[in-house]
Amino acid sequence: DIQMTQSPSTLSASVGDKVTITCRASQSISGWLAWYQQKPGEAPKLLIYQASTLESGVPSRFSGSGSGTEFTLTISCLQPDDFATYYCQQYNTYSTFGPGTKVEV
Amino acid sequence: QAPLQQWGAGLLKSSETLSLTCAVYDGSFSGYYWSWIRQFPGRGLEWIGEISQSGDTNYNSFLTSRVTISTDKSKNQFSLRLNSVTAADTAVYYCARGRGGDGYFFDLWGRGSLVTVSS
């Protein structure tokens, strides 16, 4: 099975900061990676798929990059609504999620 | 009306069977794969399995001996059954729509159902 890791586990940031989260796969997943945002009490929300394609309606301050085993999610200018937990998901072979990165004040 | 609505028993005892159903109300039932995903207390998300509208299924290898996902096309619904539950199955269970091709990311989610298993 493909394992996913994320770093950091928790990230302290301020409004206006540029934030980068890293996701690594235990084997190559090509570009079959998605990113989600989750707020307490809510279901995850799809942000990016195929490593770098922004889902419709998602602000352009979110971007994704990478291929193979290493991927990044970048928030170019952190907004108050962006404080949340972010998960990556590989869908090269069925589906596996990363453990999450909490972005906090 | 929420596009995915889910329901089922929220409190179970060890060895009982978990049963949840998800109804698709946005007209998109055909042509997609439909998944169940759970989230353990504290964060971790785990994919349980998926089903197509025609009934083809795939399951997480860790759960395949205990899980069944089925579909009722006439009602645009799909269901999850997980046998012989233990406290380790305590989680929020989500239904979700899979989009993509050979593999699927999830663009539409239910609101989640908390299932607690007591010993």
HADDOCK unambig.tbl for C-alpha pairs under 7 A between the chains (distance, minus, plus):
assign (segid A and resid 34 and name CA) (segid B and resid 105 and name CA) 6.46 0.50 0.50
assign (segid A and resid 42 and name CA) (segid B and resid 111 and name CA) 6.75 0.50 0.50
assign (segid A and resid 43 and name CA) (segid B and resid 109 and name CA) 6.43 0.50 0.50
assign (segid A and resid 43 and name CA) (segid B and resid 111 and name CA) 5.90 0.50 0.50
assign (segid A and resid 43 and name CA) (segid B and resid 112 and name CA) 6.78 0.50 0.50
assign (segid A and resid 46 and name CA) (segid B and resid 106 and name CA) 6.77 0.50 0.50
assign (segid A and resid 46 and name CA) (segid B and resid 107 and name CA) 5.60 0.50 0.50
assign (segid A and resid 91 and name CA) (segid B and resid 103 and name CA) 4.97 0.50 0.50
assign (segid A and resid 91 and name CA) (segid B and resid 104 and name CA) 5.66 0.50 0.50
assign (segid A and resid 91 and name CA) (segid B and resid 105 and name CA) 6.47 0.50 0.50
assign (segid A and resid 92 and name CA) (segid B and resid 103 and name CA) 5.75 0.50 0.50
assign (segid A and resid 93 and name CA) (segid B and resid 103 and name CA) 6.67 0.50 0.50
assign (segid A and resid 94 and name CA) (segid B and resid 103 and name CA) 6.12 0.50 0.50
assign (segid A and resid 95 and name CA) (segid B and resid 47 and name CA) 6.15 0.50 0.50
assign (segid A and resid 96 and name CA) (segid B and resid 46 and name CA) 6.78 0.50 0.50
assign (segid A and resid 96 and name CA) (segid B and resid 47 and name CA) 6.54 0.50 0.50
assign (segid A and resid 97 and name CA) (segid B and resid 45 and name CA) 6.00 0.50 0.50
assign (segid A and resid 97 and name CA) (segid B and resid 46 and name CA) 6.68 0.50 0.50
assign (segid A and resid 99 and name CA) (segid B and resid 43 and name CA) 6.96 0.50 0.50
assign (segid A and resid 99 and name CA) (segid B and resid 44 and name CA) 5.49 0.50 0.50
